[in-house]
Amino acid sequence: MTSHEMTSIESPATKRIALVAHDNMKREMLEWATEHKDELKQHILIATGSTGKLIADSTGLTLERMRSGPLGGDQQIGARISDGGIDVLLFFWDPLEPQPHDPDIRALLRIAVVWNIPVACNRASADFILSSPLLGGIYQRRVPKY
């Protein structure tokens, strides 16, 4: 295994949180976002197209919308992660339904791990991240130095 030199980058107190949900998980994401609206509005929210529209229309939360996942939205969010522009990924994905853009999904999850950002893939893990005392403070993430 090759060892990479590491450095750290600062995640600000106001986190940039990406919200992504597969079609069968959008209702779960919406319910979760509605339940945690007050906490979420303290952060900067970015979402894939249809997930973002659903959340914004239903909750009134302000968020930046990327393209829909199958149309490149997952890749746009991945690019933001690699540029240091996303601090947390909340991705409610459906493990029981095949996705036509599966390579994009795998790439998004891979880039989140490479750049050492917290990832929640379901409601329980999203609850843990949102309730963490680290969420509201400055945090130094260790990342590869290239």
C-alpha positions in Angstrom: 0.0 0.0 0.0 1.3 3.4 -0.9 1.5 5.9 1.8 0.4 9.5 0.9 1.6 12.6 2.6 -1.3 14.2 4.5 -2.3 17.7 5.3 -5.3 19.3 7.0 -7.9 21.6 5.8 -10.4 23.5 7.9 -14.1 22.8 7.9 -15.8 26.1 9.0 -18.3 26.2 11.9 -21.0 26.8 9.3 -20.9 23.5 7.4 -21.5 23.1 3.7 -23.9 20.1 3.7 -24.8 18.1 0.5 -28.2 16.4 0.4 -28.7 13.6 -2.1 -31.4 10.9 -2.2 -32.4 8.2 -4.6 -36.0 8.3 -5.8 -37.2 5.6 -3.3 -35.5 7.5 -0.5 -36.7 11.1 -1.3 -39.7 10.8 1.1 -37.3 9.7 3.9 -34.9 12.5 3.2 -37.8 15.0 3.1 -39.2 13.8 6.4 -35.7 13.9 8.0 -35.0 17.4 6.6 -38.4 18.7 7.8 -37.8 17.3 11.3 -34.3 18.9 11.4 -35.2 22.2 9.6 -34.0 24.4 12.4 -30.6 22.8 12.6 -30.2 22.6 8.8 -30.9 26.3 8.3 -27.8 27.1 10.3 -25.6 25.7 7.5 -25.1 26.1 3.8 -27.1 23.4 1.9 -26.3 22.0 -1.5 -28.5 19.3 -3.2 -28.9 17.4 -6.4 -31.7 18.8 -8.5 -34.9 16.9 -7.7 -34.0 16.3 -4.1 -33.2 20.0 -3.7 -36.5 21.1 -5.3 -38.5 18.7 -3.1 -36.8 19.9 0.1 -36.9 23.6 -0.8 -40.6 23.5 -1.9 -41.7 21.6 1.2 -39.6 23.2 3.9 -38.7 26.6 2.7 -35.0 25.9 3.3 -32.6 27.8 1.1 -30.2 25.6 -0.9 -28.1 25.5 -4.0 -29.3 23.0 -6.5 -27.0 21.0 -8.8 -28.3 18.9 -11.7 -30.3 15.8 -11.0 -28.1 12.9 -10.0 -28.4 10.9 -13.3 -27.7 14.1 -15.3 -24.4 14.8 -13.6 -25.5 16.2 -10.2 -23.6 13.4 -8.3 -20.5 14.3 -10.2 -21.0 18.0 -9.5 -21.2 17.4 -5.8 -18.1 15.1 -6.0 -16.2 17.9 -7.7 -17.2 20.3 -4.9 -16.0 17.8 -2.3 -12.6 17.5 -4.0 -12.4 21.3 -4.2 -13.0 21.6 -0.5 -16.5 23.1 -1.0 -18.5 20.4 0.9 -18.0 19.4 4.5 -20.7 16.8 5.0 -22.5 14.4 2.6 -26.0 13.2 3.5 -26.8 10.6 0.8 -29.9 8.5 1.4 -29.3 5.8 -1.2 -31.4 2.8 -2.0 -29.4 -0.4 -1.6 -32.3 -2.5 -2.9 -32.9 -0.8 -6.2 -30.3 -0.8 -9.1 -29.4 2.7 -10.3 -28.6 3.4 -14.0 -25.9 5.9 -12.8 -24.3 3.5 -10.4 -20.7 4.4 -11.5 -21.4 8.1 -10.6 -22.8 7.0 -7.2 -19.7 4.9 -6.5 -17.5 7.8 -7.5 -19.3 10.2 -5.2 -18.9 7.9 -2.2 -15.3 7.2 -3.1 -14.4 10.9 -3.3 -16.1 11.6 0.0 -13.9 8.9 1.6 -10.7 10.2 -0.1 -11.4 13.7 1.1 -12.3 12.5 4.6 -15.8 14.1 5.0 -18.5 12.6 7.1 -21.1 10.6 5.1 -24.5 9.6 6.3 -26.3 7.0 4.2 -29.5 6.7 6.2 -31.6 8.5 8.8 -29.8 7.1 11.8 -26.4 8.1 10.6 -27.7 11.5 9.6 -29.1 12.0 13.1 -25.7 11.1 14.6 -23.9 13.6 12.4 -26.4 16.4 13.0 -26.3 15.9 16.7 -22.5 15.8 16.9 -20.9 18.6 18.9 -18.2 18.7 16.1 -20.8 19.9 13.5 -21.2 23.4 14.9 -17.5 24.1 15.3 -14.4 24.5 13.3 -12.9 21.1 12.4 -9.5 20.2 11.0 -9.8 17.3 8.4 -6.8 15.3 7.4 -6.7 15.0 3.6 -4.2 13.8 1.0 -1.6 16.3 0.0 -1.2 16.4 -3.8 
